[in-house]
Amino acid sequence: MNPFAGATVLIGAALVLPTLALTAESSSVAVHRDTRAELASVNLAQAVVVAQQQADGPDGLPAVWCGDATTVDGTANASAPASAPQFKVVYAYAADRPNRFSGFQDALQANVAITERFLSAQSGGTKAIRFDMGTRCGPQFVDLQVVALPGPRAAYAGDFTAITTAVGRALGTGAGPRNTVILADSLSSMGSEFGLGETVMGDSGEQPGAENPHNRGGLRSVLFSRDGDAAPGPVRGGWWPEGFLHEITHNLGGVQWSAPHSTAPATAERSRYGHCWQGADVMCYVEDAGAAHAMQYDCAGIPGTIPQGYDCGRDDYFNPAPPAGSYLATHWNTYDSAFMAGCASITPACGGGELWVPTPPVATTAPSIGGRPRRGTPLQTNDGTWLNTPETYVRTWQRQTRKNRWVNVSVDDDESYIPSTRDLGYRLRVVVVAENADGTTASISAPTAPIAASAIARPTSKRN
C-alpha cells in the first residue's frame, strides 16, 4: 500500500525542471535541484581532520569509517532495533563506472558525524537524526551499503526515479520506517554536484503530530557527484555536508508551503517550491522569479563546517519548544519527526559520552526590537526565549548597508539603541549571543523598518 496516496510529493528544490509524468507513488511530482552554487560548500578534507581531532573518544562520531563494504543491509551489528525509524546511507555506481566506495566511505561517515553535531547544537543537545549505524568496528560507524546499479551511466545520469528504483530493489523491504540517502557516484547530469530530495506537501504534510506522513518513511534523497571528478579524500572539494543535510531535511518535512517564510506563492505553481526566503539558513536560498518573496538575509552565517543556521527565527520548520499557538506548534515541526532521536539514545552522535551530552543555549524565539524606528527615538531589545539556561547575554546592534551587508553600530553591550542620522533609510537589527557552560549561541532579531526622520514639532499660536 502506498503511504503517500493522495499526497503531493515534492522532489528536491531550486532550479525548476518540467514536471514529471504522474506515477503510482505520487499524485504530482516536481523536480528541482540544489547545487553547490546554491548551497554553501566547505573543504571537507580539512573538516575531516578537525573532526578527527575532536572525535577521538566520547566527543562525537568518528570522521573516518571502519567496516566492511557490503551489498546487503548489515543487521548483525545494528545499534538500533530494526523497527526504529532511521536513515539508510547508500553508495551507488553505474555498471560502466568503477566502484569507488573506498574513496567515498570516509566522506559519508564524516557527513553523518558533522550533521549529528550540528543538529545537536541546533536543538540544544536534545535530538539528532537516527541513522542506520553499526559495523563490526562498533556502533559509532555508519552501516553503509554498496549498490551496483545494473545499467550504464546513461541510464541513470540525473535521473532520480531510475536511481531510487534500482536502489530500492537492492535494499528490499526493511522491518521499520526507512528513509534512504544515496550518493550517486559520477551520475550528475550537469556541470556541478547537486541533490534531489522528496518531501510531502499539502494538508497532510503540514499536520502536526504522529500521523504526519513524514513519520512513515519511504522517502529518498540522491546526491549526485560529477563524472570524472576524483573521489573525496585528502583534496579540496569533497562532498559538501550542507547539501547532505538539506536533502535530509526535505525528507523530514521542511519547508512546508504554509510556513511563514516559505518561497511558495499562493498559486498552483507552488508545487515547485520547498524552501524559505530568510538566510543564512540550510533551507533558504534564492529561488526563481516566481517565488513568493525575494531572499532577505535576516540571519547571519555561523562558524563551523555547516555555516548556515537551522531555521532562521525558529518559525518555519524546526523548533525544540515552539510557543503555544505559533505556526510550529500548530503545524508540522521537523523536531517532532520520528526520525529524530533523543541524544541519550544515540550517543556519542550528539557530541557527548555515555553519561553526558553538552547542552548549549538554543533560542526558541528570536530576539525582537521594540520602539518606533525613527531617528532620536530609543529602540529596546528583547533577548528572546532560550533553552538550557543561558548565564550571560551579549547584544550587538547592526545596520544594513546598501550592499545588504550588516555592520556593527554599537560598541557596548546595550539593551537599547538610539538611531542617529547615519542610520536614516537603513534597517537595524540586534544580535544576541547567549552563553552557558556548554557553549555559545547567537540569535538575531528580525530587522526594523528603514529608520525614518524624527517628526518635527510644529509651533502653536495662541489667540488673545
BAVOBA-444798 format. One record per residue (C-alpha): residue number from 1; residue in three letters; z, x, y. Coordinates in steps of 0.2 Angstrom, whole numbers. Each point is the difference from the previous one (the first is absolute). Layout:
SITE num residu    pz    px    py
SITE NUM    ALA     Z     X     Y
...
This chain:
SITE num residu    pz    px    py
SITE   1    MET     0     0     0
SITE   2    ASN    -5     7    17
SITE   3    PRO    16     2    11
SITE   4    PHE   -10    -1    16
SITE   5    ALA   -10   -16    -4
SITE   6    GLY    -3    -9    17
SITE   7    ALA     6    15    10
SITE   8    THR   -10    11    12
SITE   9    VAL     0    18    -6
SITE  10    LEU    -4    13    13
SITE  11    ILE    -5    17    -5
SITE  12    GLY     4    14    11
SITE  13    ALA    -2     1    19
SITE  14    ALA   -10     7    14
SITE  15    LEU   -19     3     1
SITE  16    VAL    -7   -17    -5
SITE  17    LEU   -13    -2   -14
SITE  18    PRO    -9   -16    -5
SITE  19    THR    11   -12   -10
SITE  20    LEU    -2     2   -19
SITE  21    ALA    -6   -14   -11
SITE  22    LEU    15   -11    -7
SITE  23    THR     7     5   -16
SITE  24    ALA    12    -8   -13
SITE  25    GLU    14    10     7
SITE  26    SER    -1    -5    18
SITE  27    SER    -5   -14    11
SITE  28    SER    -7    11    14
SITE  29    VAL    -1    19     0
SITE  30    ALA    -3    10    15
SITE  31    VAL    -2    19     0
SITE  32    HIS     6    12    13
SITE  33    ARG     3    19     0
SITE  34    ASP    14    11     6
SITE  35    THR    -6    18     4
SITE  36    ARG     8    16     5
SITE  37    ALA    -7    -3    18
SITE  38    GLU    10   -16     0
SITE  39    LEU    16     5    -9
SITE  40    ALA     9    16     5
SITE  41    SER    -4    15   -11
SITE  42    VAL    13    14    -4
SITE  43    ASN    -1    18    -8
SITE  44    LEU     6    -6   -17
SITE  45    ALA     1    18    -7
SITE  46    GLN    13     4    14
SITE  47    ALA     9   -16    -3
SITE  48    VAL     1     4   -19
SITE  49    VAL     8    17     4
SITE  50    VAL    13    -8    12
SITE  51    ALA     3   -14   -13
SITE  52    GLN     3    12   -13
SITE  53    GLN    13     9    10
SITE  54    GLN     9   -16     4
SITE  55    ALA    -2    -8   -17
SITE  56    ASP     8    13   -12
SITE  57    GLY    15    -8    -7
SITE  58    PRO     6   -18     5
SITE  59    ASP    -8    -1    17
SITE  60    GLY   -16   -10    -5
SITE  61    LEU   -14     0   -12
SITE  62    PRO    -9    16    -5
SITE  63    ALA   -16     4     9
SITE  64    VAL    -8     8   -15
SITE  65    TRP    -4   -10   -15
SITE  66    CYS     5     4   -18
SITE  67    GLY    -6    -9   -15
SITE  68    ASP   -14    -3   -12
SITE  69    ALA   -17    -7     5
SITE  70    THR    -1   -16   -10
SITE  71    THR   -14   -13    -1
SITE  72    VAL    13   -14    -5
SITE  73    ASP    15    -7     9
SITE  74    GLY    15    12    -4
SITE  75    THR    15   -11    -5
SITE  76    ALA    11    11   -10
SITE  77    ASN     7     9    15
SITE  78    ALA    -1   -15    12
SITE  79    SER    14     0    13
SITE  80    ALA     0   -19     3
SITE  81    PRO    -2   -15   -12
SITE  82    ALA   -18    -5    -4
SITE  83    SER     4   -17     7
SITE  84    ALA     5     7    17
SITE  85    PRO   -13    -3    14
SITE  86    GLN    -8    18     4
SITE  87    PHE   -15     9     7
SITE  88    LYS   -11    10   -13
SITE  89    VAL    -8    15     7
SITE  90    VAL   -17     5    -9
SITE  91    TYR   -13    14     2
SITE  92    ALA   -18    -6    -4
SITE  93    TYR   -16    10    -1
SITE  94    ALA   -18    -4    -4
SITE  95    ALA    -9     5   -16
SITE  96    ASP   -11    12     9
SITE  97    ARG    13     8    10
SITE  98    PRO    14    13    -7
SITE  99    ASN    17    -6    -4
SITE 100    ARG    10     9    14
SITE 101    PHE    17    -8    -3
SITE 102    SER     9    17     0
SITE 103    GLY    -6     2    18
SITE 104    PHE     6   -17     6
SITE 105    GLN    17    -2   -10
SITE 106    ASP    11     9    12
SITE 107    ALA    -8   -10    15
SITE 108    LEU     3   -16    -9
SITE 109    GLN    18     5    -4
SITE 110    ALA     3     6    18
SITE 111    ASN    -7   -16     7
SITE 112    VAL    12   -10   -10
SITE 113    ALA    15    11     6
SITE 114    ILE    -6     0    18
SITE 115    THR    -2   -19     0
SITE 116    GLU    17    -3    -8
SITE 117    ARG     9    11    13
SITE 118    PHE    -9    -9    14
SITE 119    LEU     4   -17    -6
SITE 120    SER    18     4    -3
SITE 121    ALA     2     6    18
SITE 122    GLN    -9   -15     6
SITE 123    SER    11   -12    -9
SITE 124    GLY    16    10     4
SITE 125    GLY     3     7   -17
SITE 126    THR    -1   -17    -9
SITE 127    LYS   -17    -2    -9
SITE 128    ALA   -16     9    -5
SITE 129    ILE   -14    -5   -12
SITE 130    ARG     2     0   -18
SITE 131    PHE   -13    11    -8
SITE 132    ASP    -4     2   -18
SITE 133    MET    10    16    -3
SITE 134    GLY     5    11   -14
SITE 135    THR    -8    14   -10
SITE 136    ARG     6    12   -14
SITE 137    CYS     6    10    15
SITE 138    GLY    12   -13     7
SITE 139    PRO     1   -17     9
SITE 140    GLN    -4     8    17
SITE 141    PHE   -18     3    -4
SITE 142    VAL   -13   -13     2
SITE 143    ASP    -8    -7   -16
SITE 144    LEU   -18     4     4
SITE 145    GLN   -14    -7   -10
SITE 146    VAL   -18     7    -2
SITE 147    VAL   -14   -12    -1
SITE 148    ALA   -18     7    -5
SITE 149    LEU   -11   -13     8
SITE 150    PRO   -14    -4   -13
SITE 151    GLY   -15     1    12
SITE 152    PRO    -7    12    12
SITE 153    ARG     5     3    18
SITE 154    ALA   -14   -12     6
SITE 155    ALA     8   -14    -9
SITE 156    TYR    16     1    10
SITE 157    ALA    -2     9    17
SITE 158    GLY     9   -11    13
SITE 159    ASP     0   -14   -12
SITE 160    PHE    18    -7    -1
SITE 161    THR    -4   -14   -13
SITE 162    ALA    -9    12   -12
SITE 163    ILE    14    13     1
SITE 164    THR    15   -12    -2
SITE 165    THR    -9   -10   -14
SITE 166    ALA    -2    16   -10
SITE 167    VAL    17     6     3
SITE 168    GLY     7   -17    -4
SITE 169    ARG    -8     1   -17
SITE 170    ALA     7    17    -3
SITE 171    LEU    18    -5     5
SITE 172    GLY     1   -16    -9
SITE 173    THR    13   -13     3
SITE 174    GLY    18     6     4
SITE 175    ALA    16    -8    -4
SITE 176    GLY     5    -4    18
SITE 177    PRO    -8    -2    17
SITE 178    ARG   -11    15     4
SITE 179    ASN    -9     6    15
SITE 180    THR   -12    14    -2
SITE 181    VAL    -5    15    12
SITE 182    ILE   -15     9    -5
SITE 183    LEU    -6    17     6
SITE 184    ALA   -19    -1    -2
SITE 185    ASP    -5    18    -1
SITE 186    SER   -17     4     9
SITE 187    LEU    -4   -19     1
SITE 188    SER    -1    -2    19
SITE 189    SER   -16    -8     6
SITE 190    MET     1     7    18
SITE 191    GLY     3    16     9
SITE 192    SER    19    -1    -1
SITE 193    GLU    14    -5   -11
SITE 194    PHE     5   -18     1
SITE 195    GLY    11   -13    -8
SITE 196    LEU    -1   -18    -6
SITE 197    GLY    15   -11    -4
SITE 198    GLU     2   -19    -5
SITE 199    THR    12   -12     8
SITE 200    VAL     2   -19     0
SITE 201    MET    -3    -9    16
SITE 202    GLY     3   -18     5
SITE 203    ASP    15   -12    -2
SITE 204    SER     5     7   -17
SITE 205    GLY     0    18     6
SITE 206    GLU    10    -4    15
SITE 207    GLN    14   -10    -9
SITE 208    PRO    17     8    -1
SITE 209    GLY    10     3   -16
SITE 210    ALA    -2     3   -18
SITE 211    GLU   -15   -12    -2
SITE 212    ASN   -11    11    11
SITE 213    PRO   -16     5   -10
SITE 214    HIS     3    18     5
SITE 215    ASN    14     1   -12
SITE 216    ARG   -11    -4   -15
SITE 217    GLY    -9    16    -1
SITE 218    GLY   -18     2    -5
SITE 219    LEU    -6     8    17
SITE 220    ARG   -10    16     1
SITE 221    SER    -3    14    12
SITE 222    VAL   -13    13    -1
SITE 223    LEU     0    17    10
SITE 224    PHE   -17     8     0
SITE 225    SER    -3    19     2
SITE 226    ARG   -16     7     5
SITE 227    ASP   -13     7   -13
SITE 228    GLY     0    19     1
SITE 229    ASP    16     2     9
SITE 230    ALA    13    12    -9
SITE 231    ALA    14    -8    -8
SITE 232    PRO    17     1     9
SITE 233    GLY    10    16    -2
SITE 234    PRO     4    15    11
SITE 235    VAL   -13    -5    13
SITE 236    ARG     0   -11    16
SITE 237    GLY    -7   -18    -3
SITE 238    GLY     9    -7   -15
SITE 239    TRP     2   -18    -2
SITE 240    TRP     9    -8    14
SITE 241    PRO    17    -9    -3
SITE 242    GLU    -3   -13    14
SITE 243    GLY   -15    -7    -8
SITE 244    PHE     9    -1   -17
SITE 245    LEU    14   -10     8
SITE 246    HIS   -11   -11    11
SITE 247    GLU   -10    -7   -15
SITE 248    ILE    17    -2   -10
SITE 249    THR     6   -10    15
SITE 250    HIS   -15   -12    -1
SITE 251    ASN     5    -2   -19
SITE 252    LEU    18    -4     6
SITE 253    GLY    -7   -14    12
SITE 254    GLY    -1     8    17
SITE 255    VAL    -7    -5    13
SITE 256    GLN    -2   -19    -2
SITE 257    TRP   -11   -10    12
SITE 258    SER    14    -9     9
SITE 259    ALA    10    16     4
SITE 260    PRO     4     1    19
SITE 261    HIS   -11    16     2
SITE 262    SER   -13    -4   -13
SITE 263    THR   -18     5     4
SITE 264    ALA    -7   -16    -8
SITE 265    PRO    -7   -12    13
SITE 266    ALA     2   -18    -2
SITE 267    THR   -17    -3    -8
SITE 268    ALA    -8    -1   -17
SITE 269    GLU    -4    19     2
SITE 270    ARG    18     4    -1
SITE 271    SER    -3     4   -19
SITE 272    ARG    -6    17     6
SITE 273    TYR    17     6     7
SITE 274    GLY    16     5    -7
SITE 275    HIS     8    12    13
SITE 276    CYS    10     0    16
SITE 277    TRP    -4     5    18
SITE 278    GLN    16    10     4
SITE 279    GLY     0    19    -3
SITE 280    ALA     5    12    -6
SITE 281    ASP     2    -9   -16
SITE 282    VAL    -6     2   -18
SITE 283    MET    -8   -17     1
SITE 284    CYS    -7     0    17
SITE 285    TYR   -16     7     7
SITE 286    VAL   -15    -4    10
SITE 287    GLU   -11   -14    -7
SITE 288    ASP   -17    -6     4
SITE 289    ALA    -4   -10    16
SITE 290    GLY     4   -16    -9
SITE 291    ALA    19     4    -2
SITE 292    ALA    12   -12     8
SITE 293    HIS     7    14    11
SITE 294    ALA    -4    18     5
SITE 295    MET    11    14    -6
SITE 296    GLN    15     2    11
SITE 297    TYR    12    15    -4
SITE 298    ASP    17    -8     2
SITE 299    CYS     8    12   -12
SITE 300    ALA    -2    19    -1
SITE 301    GLY    -4    11   -14
SITE 302    ILE    14     8   -10
SITE 303    PRO     3    17    -7
SITE 304    GLY    -3     3   -18
SITE 305    THR   -14     0   -13
SITE 306    ILE    -4   -18     3
SITE 307    PRO     0     0    19
SITE 308    GLN     0   -19     3
SITE 309    GLY    14   -13     0
SITE 310    TYR     1   -14   -13
SITE 311    ASP    -1   -16    10
SITE 312    CYS     1     3    19
SITE 313    GLY    13   -12     6
SITE 314    ARG     5    -5   -17
SITE 315    ASP    -8   -17     2
SITE 316    ASP   -17     0    -9
SITE 317    TYR     2     5   -19
SITE 318    PHE    16    10    -3
SITE 319    ASN    19    -2     5
SITE 320    PRO    15     3   -10
SITE 321    ALA    10   -13    10
SITE 322    PRO   -11   -12    10
SITE 323    PRO     9   -11    13
SITE 324    ALA     3   -18    -5
SITE 325    GLY   -15   -11     5
SITE 326    SER   -11    15     3
SITE 327    TYR   -18     2    -7
SITE 328    LEU     6    11   -15
SITE 329    ALA    14   -11    -4
SITE 330    THR   -11   -15    -2
SITE 331    HIS   -16     9    -7
SITE 332    TRP    -4    13   -12
SITE 333    ASN    10    16     2
SITE 334    THR    -6    15   -10
SITE 335    TYR    18     6    -1
SITE 336    ASP     3   -14   -11
SITE 337    SER   -14     5   -13
SITE 338    ALA     5     0   -18
SITE 339    PHE    -9    17     0
SITE 340    MET    13     7    12
SITE 341    ALA    15     7    -9
SITE 342    GLY    18     4     6
SITE 343    CYS     2    18     3
SITE 344    ALA    15     1   -12
SITE 345    SER   -12    -5   -15
SITE 346    ILE   -14    13     4
SITE 347    THR    10    15     5
SITE 348    PRO    -5    13     5
SITE 349    ALA   -15    -8     7
SITE 350    CYS     9    -5    16
SITE 351    GLY     5    18     3
SITE 352    GLY    18    -1    -7
SITE 353    GLY     8     5   -16
SITE 354    GLU     8   -11   -13
SITE 355    LEU    15    -4    10
SITE 356    TRP    -6     1    18
SITE 357    VAL   -16    -6     9
SITE 358    PRO    -1     4    19
SITE 359    THR     1   -15    12
SITE 360    PRO    -7     4    17
SITE 361    PRO     0   -13    14
SITE 362    VAL   -14   -13    -1
SITE 363    ALA    -5   -12    13
SITE 364    THR    -2   -18    -5
SITE 365    THR    -4    -6    18
SITE 366    ALA    -8    11    12
SITE 367    PRO     8     5    17
SITE 368    SER    -4   -12    14
SITE 369    ILE    -1     2    19
SITE 370    GLY     8   -13    12
SITE 371    GLY    -3    -3    18
SITE 372    ARG   -16    -3    11
SITE 373    PRO   -13    14     0
SITE 374    ARG     0     3    19
SITE 375    ARG     2    16    10
SITE 376    GLY    18     2     5
SITE 377    THR     7   -13   -12
SITE 378    PRO    11     7   -14
SITE 379    LEU    -6    -2   -18
SITE 380    GLN    13     0   -14
SITE 381    THR    -2     5   -18
SITE 382    ASN     7    -9   -16
SITE 383    ASP     1    13   -14
SITE 384    GLY    -6   -13   -13
SITE 385    THR     9    -3   -17
SITE 386    TRP     3    13   -13
SITE 387    LEU     5     3   -18
SITE 388    ASN    12    14    -6
SITE 389    THR    11     1    15
SITE 390    PRO    -8    12    12
SITE 391    GLU    13    11     9
SITE 392    THR    -9     4    15
SITE 393    TYR   -15    -6    10
SITE 394    VAL   -12    10    12
SITE 395    ARG   -12    -9    11
SITE 396    THR   -15     6     9
SITE 397    TRP   -11   -10    12
SITE 398    GLN   -19     3    -1
SITE 399    ARG   -15    -5    11
SITE 400    GLN   -17    -3    -7
SITE 401    THR   -14    11     8
SITE 402    ARG   -18    -5     4
SITE 403    LYS    -5     8   -16
SITE 404    ASN    12   -11   -10
SITE 405    ARG    12    14    -3
SITE 406    TRP    19    -1     3
SITE 407    VAL    10    12    10
SITE 408    ASN    18     1     3
SITE 409    VAL     7    -5    17
SITE 410    SER    18     1    -3
SITE 411    VAL    11    15    -2
SITE 412    ASP    17    -7    -4
SITE 413    ASP     5   -11   -14
SITE 414    ASP    -1   -16    11
SITE 415    GLU     2   -18    -5
SITE 416    SER    -9    -5    16
SITE 417    TYR   -15     6    10
SITE 418    ILE    -6    -4    17
SITE 419    PRO   -19     0     2
SITE 420    SER    -6    10    14
SITE 421    THR   -17     1     9
SITE 422    ARG    -6    12   -13
SITE 423    ASP     1   -14   -13
SITE 424    LEU   -10   -13    10
SITE 425    GLY   -14    -7   -11
SITE 426    TYR     7     8   -16
SITE 427    ARG    10    -7   -15
SITE 428    LEU    17     7    -5
SITE 429    ARG     9     1   -16
SITE 430    VAL    16     7    -7
SITE 431    VAL     2    11   -16
SITE 432    VAL    17    -2    -8
SITE 433    VAL     5    14   -12
SITE 434    ALA    14    -5   -12
SITE 435    GLU    10    13   -10
SITE 436    ASN    13     0   -14
SITE 437    ALA     5    13   -13
SITE 438    ASP   -15    -3   -11
SITE 439    GLY   -14     1    13
SITE 440    THR    -8    -4    17
SITE 441    THR   -12   -15     3
SITE 442    ALA   -10    -5    15
SITE 443    SER    -5   -18     5
SITE 444    ILE   -10    -5    15
SITE 445    SER     0   -15    10
SITE 446    ALA   -15   -11     4
SITE 447    PRO    -7     6    17
SITE 448    THR     3   -10    16
SITE 449    ALA   -14    -8    10
SITE 450    PRO    -8    12    13
SITE 451    ILE    13     4    14
SITE 452    ALA    -3   -10    15
SITE 453    ALA     4     3    18
SITE 454    SER    17    -6     7
SITE 455    ALA    -1   -17     9
SITE 456    ILE     1     2    19
SITE 457    ALA    13   -11     8
SITE 458    ARG    -8   -10    14
SITE 459    PRO    11    -1    16
SITE 460    THR     6   -17     5
SITE 461    SER     2    -7    17
SITE 462    LYS    13   -12     7
SITE 463    ARG    -3   -14    12
SITE 464    ASN    13    -2    14
